[in-house]
């Protein structure tokens, strides 16, 4: 039976003591049954690629610190991308979101090595030009364009950037976008998905994945839908 739509843990599973985008959150997501983990990449002052969603924490910018200084000033030490790639290879797929431009040449060989080690990933970003650069630099990488606010030009932008996946937020997903993406041969993964509000989408095989903060809820809702379909 197909696993479509795949359940993707948004920044890992950050409940209780686990902070988002940390190894603890990633371990919890894996244990909960997530089929992919979404994470965010930024660069430190000394050029290391670290996992952090916001530009900084507690008024301290990651770009102004090395990892030791950032940890000392904020109490949080973001994992390095290399550490996450080593941990995930052969265990779980990754959605690697690049939050900033300027380091395509640095990240491409790391992600290529992850693929060589048996890993599976997609590289996503809101930045069209960054994705286009990666498409030219590393054609074997699966790439996805993140979309928010409006889907009116989502397909055209994705095709222009050379990516194979469009990732709209749930608020702008509609039948027109699903149809247009399908006609263009593009995969669809949605984000900001919550099973309590969007469970019916888990029965739509045109959707390749759902990025969610509620991995257990999404998995349970998908299982219920499959069970109901099997008995009809």
Secondary structure, DSSP 8 states (H G I E B T S, - for coil): ----SEEEEETS---TT--TTSHHHHHHHHHHT-SEEEEEEEE-TTS-EEE-SSSEETTEEGGGS-HHHHHHHHS----BHHHHHHHHTTT-EEEEEE-SSS-HHHHHHHHHHHHHTT--EEEEES-HHHHHHHHHH-TTS-EEEEE-S--TTHHHHHHHHT-SEEEEBGGG--HHHHHHHHHTT-EEEEEEE-HHHHGGGGG-TT--EEEES-HHHHHHHHHHHHHHHHT-
